[in-house]
Amino acid sequence: MIEKTVIQYLKKKFPSIPVDAEVIKGMPDRFITVEKTGSRQLKRGIYQSTIAIQSWETSRFKAAELSEKVCETMRSLPDEADNVSKSTGSDYDFFDTTTKRPRYQAVFEITHY
C-alpha cells in the first residue's frame, strides 16, 4: 500500500508535523494529508499510483512553503521506499472551501512494486 509508505516516510522527515490519510481531528494549525486518488497495474506486480499530498496551514503563504518542503522531500522517496520512480505532476493552491482552511496540494505519479 503506497499511501502507507508515503505517510511513514513523511512522518519520519517531518516529525513535528502530524501526517495522516484523514483530516486530523481538531484540525491543528499545521498538518499534512496523503491520499491515493487512482492507480493502475502496469505489469504483474508493478503499479502506478497517483498520490495527492495536501499541506494545511494557517495562511496560503505558509501552506505554499510547507508544500514546497514536501515536494523537495518527496524527491528522495526512491532512496527510502520500495518504488521504481516518481514525478511531480503539479503543486498548486487548493483552498478548502468547506473548512475555510488554506492548503496546497502536490500530486505525484509513483511507479511501485
HELIX and SHEET records of a PDB file:
HELIX    1   1 ILE A    2  LYS A   13  1                                  12    
HELIX    2   2 ARG A   60  MET A   74  1                                  15    
HELIX    3   3 LEU A   77  GLU A   80  1                                   4    
SHEET    1   A 5 VAL A  19  ASP A  20  0                                        
SHEET    2   A 5 PHE A  31  LYS A  43  1                                        
SHEET    3   A 5 ILE A  46  TRP A  56 -1                                        
SHEET    4   A 5 ARG A 103  HIS A 112 -1                                        
SHEET    5   A 5 ASN A  83  ASP A  93 -1                                        
END                                                                             
